[in-house]
Amino acid sequence: MATLSAPSHRARGASHFDFKTSTSGVATKAMKNELAHLVASVQDPHTRKAFDTEMQSFFYLFTRYLAEKAESKGL
């Protein structure tokens, strides 16, 4: 008969990492699309350019966060 024991702490396999990576890819694409819509909604060209620069910086931080989260690094 099999006995129940506490689960061992195994290292996560490549498939788990791939799932997190693919999920991050979907989130990245969705965020990029939403930011593009926000930038396009700004009427004034000068303001739009400044806003676009800010959103690009935000997007960089967002992708960095997702990458570190996928690698299970401490934030």
C-alpha positions in Angstrom: 0.0 0.0 0.0 1.2 3.5 -0.8 1.7 5.8 2.1 1.0 9.5 2.1 3.9 11.7 2.9 4.6 15.4 2.9 5.4 16.7 -0.6 9.1 17.1 -1.2 10.4 20.5 -2.3 11.4 19.8 -5.9 13.0 22.2 -8.2 10.5 23.6 -10.7 10.8 22.0 -14.1 11.3 23.7 -17.5 7.6 23.3 -18.4 6.6 25.5 -15.3 9.1 28.1 -16.4 7.9 28.0 -20.0 4.3 28.5 -18.8 5.3 31.6 -16.8 7.3 32.9 -19.7 4.5 32.4 -22.2 2.0 34.0 -19.7 4.4 37.0 -19.4 4.6 37.2 -23.1 0.8 37.6 -23.4 0.8 40.2 -20.6 3.6 42.1 -22.3 1.7 42.2 -25.6 -1.5 43.3 -24.0 0.2 46.0 -22.0 2.0 47.3 -25.1 -1.3 47.5 -27.0 -3.1 49.3 -24.2 -0.2 51.8 -23.9 -0.4 52.4 -27.6 -4.1 53.2 -27.3 -3.4 55.6 -24.4 -0.7 57.4 -26.4 -2.9 57.6 -29.5 -5.7 59.3 -27.4 -3.5 62.3 -26.6 -4.5 65.1 -29.0 -1.6 67.6 -28.7 1.5 66.3 -30.7 4.0 67.8 -28.2 2.2 66.3 -25.2 1.8 63.0 -27.0 5.5 62.8 -27.6 6.3 63.4 -23.9 3.6 61.0 -22.8 4.9 58.3 -25.2 8.3 58.7 -23.7 6.9 58.2 -20.2 4.9 55.1 -21.3 8.0 53.6 -22.9 9.8 54.0 -19.6 6.9 52.4 -17.8 6.8 49.5 -20.3 10.5 48.9 -19.7 9.9 48.6 -16.0 6.9 46.4 -16.5 8.8 44.0 -18.7 11.7 43.9 -16.2 9.2 43.1 -13.4 7.7 40.3 -15.4 11.1 38.9 -16.3 12.3 38.9 -12.7 9.0 37.5 -11.5 9.2 34.6 -14.0 12.7 33.8 -12.7 11.4 33.9 -9.1 13.9 36.5 -8.1 13.3 38.7 -5.1 12.0 42.0 -6.2 
